[in-house]
């Protein structure tokens, strides 16, 4: 398993962070979250939209988000997710780790000899 | 939940489709693209549904536990707020559960628990017979895999110190392996141990081992003397082993000497116990046994007991034989206690209902706050379970005390009495009944209370409740009447028994009781047959020394002590009336051999003639003293003095020289006891190996007992002294059975009385609760508080009165079956039958006084405001 990374694995943890980040703008339903991710990543991270929902359940289990049924912008019944205080804290912690890690990797990759 | 999942996913897909169409795709294309982006809809849906479902159950469980804890706290708080109710309900339950636990302990130990032997259901008994019959039956029955025999054997046992009189059993060497029991130390009997001429060996009980040898591990090989013969200890039995009876201390092998036909066929009284063969049934064994008896008669022509021989001997399961008549009695008792428990439940249910009415407001508010009916019911049931738990704890403690009391008061001979205890099974039973009763008495009031609230929305007012609940009052009123009736019957019966017992104890036995000490002095058979003169000299020595003890005013010997053991009768010739001993002779109820000082020592005055004196020696003309009823029986119009009687067969005539009053011999209830007294010095050849010493003392009788023991052992340590008691104690012991019955019935009667009182209290509380407003209105309209109180008391008196009337009618019939237990009081004693209803009216007044007072406090102003 460790030798063969699937694109989904990268997303397992990352997707959670993306969702939490999207919710900083305010409560949103699943479709809105997927649209936000789509726009924010400019479609670079092609996530399978279906995987969004199990991820939301996992976040909810850990009390980082709560959910509630409500009406969508076009008056349809939809489930809205809201980030909690614990969710914000988690996002902050994860983001710090993530940024530090990605900066370190970027720095390594930029040193000579250049890759290509 | 699956619907929620579907809604959420459908919403997502539709939104995506709409956007795709807006971007210019055709409908079909938009749809395909949306699904492609989404991935595997089916598996995502399944994962979500599964997740939600699992989460739901977890949350539900947590909520349930939290609710329960909350209900528990709430219940405890609610109960603490009304201590009177809590105490009444807890005590009622504790009484019910305690009585049940106690009786179940006995039933479980005696009837339910299997005998502590290997495959106890295959063990059977086959009556009793001689050793010859035993051997013959053993070899001929194929349905019986193995057959053993035993005989009770009470002998003086000497363990190298002082001799004691011990109960033992002679058993065939296969008995232990047949029962599947082996010694904890040493080994059981070898088959050869029963052979004539082999060395004497003995097994001892655990208790004997502890007492006589302090549990020494090297007890095997030590010697004890039984009846003057030396026996080697080969094993110690487990403490749980008590076959054939609770008081057996040692087991010796039955010795069979096949050469001695007289011994083999002559001595009967061997009890036979066998194990059914692997595939044999009880019926087969019975049939086979019936065919064996005739062949036995043919095989032994010299020994022919006649054609009816063994017609009634059959094969019986051991457990049936052991428990026997106790079984029916115990099941009946158990039924009665279950009834008591049911009554207790009804009472508590009534109390809870009364309480629910008083808490109407509170419950309504709770319901209105969104509790929901099932939630509220759960809350009330939890509260009753808390009550049940309290009752159970207290009940088990009461039960434990009751078991101890029962065992202590139990008359001797109760089968398996040593096994009675509070066991795991009993505690499980107590737990089961308390949970069961908690649900039973909690559910119905809870359902009723919550329904009433739902339909009345009593938050606002609920004043109309004044007239509702009539049907319930009728039902619980009827139940209370039933309770009172039952209690009246039991109290009546127990009063009759108590009065009988008092009358029984008031009977004068005809002799002095407080200052007379008695002790049984036994002689080993071997000593007696070998040295008769020496034994007689020994007894004379004991008597002389006893008379010389400080504080002793008189002492005597007697062969059978009154009220302690059967005082046998004898067939006698009467000169001039029944002289021909080839014809049937009249039976004289009792005969006693006594030394000269007996009458003076026992305080039996001489009515006419004289008592025995020193001139009534061995060679002197034979004389006798008779009791008044004997004199009256044979010489109703003349004088018995100078008349002559004789034993059967050719023996010299005995001249009657004195008449004494009748004394109680077999029991205090003896109506006549024709007794023939003969002087020990002239009849000692009838001596059977035991005599009782009686001594009248001015000192403390208890201390005199120890003195007597020491005195005997100073002369000869091989003579066991046992049953040292004052005559008071002898009499008290002779009525243990009556005392036990009386105590048991009295305990049940008290229980019924207490439950009846709680029943009245409960139903009156309910009534007052229901009609609180009506009472308030009455008072507001000018009725005096006394008249309101009277209203309540009259209602209670009516319930008690009807119950008492039914109960008295029932008692009239039921006490008839008590007749055999009654003494000195009629089964329909008017005083008792008058006293009991009065007692119950008083109890009813007492039990309803608290609710009645509560009724007078009904607040007229508040009532009007509510209306």
Interface residues (C-beta under 8 A of the other chain):
Chain A: X29 X30 X31 X34 X48 X49 X50 X51 X53 X54 X57 X61 X69 X72 X76 X77 X78 X79
Chain B: X4 X7 X8 X9 X11 X12 X14 X15 X16 X37 X38 X39 X40 X41 X43 X44 X47 X48 X51 X52 X55
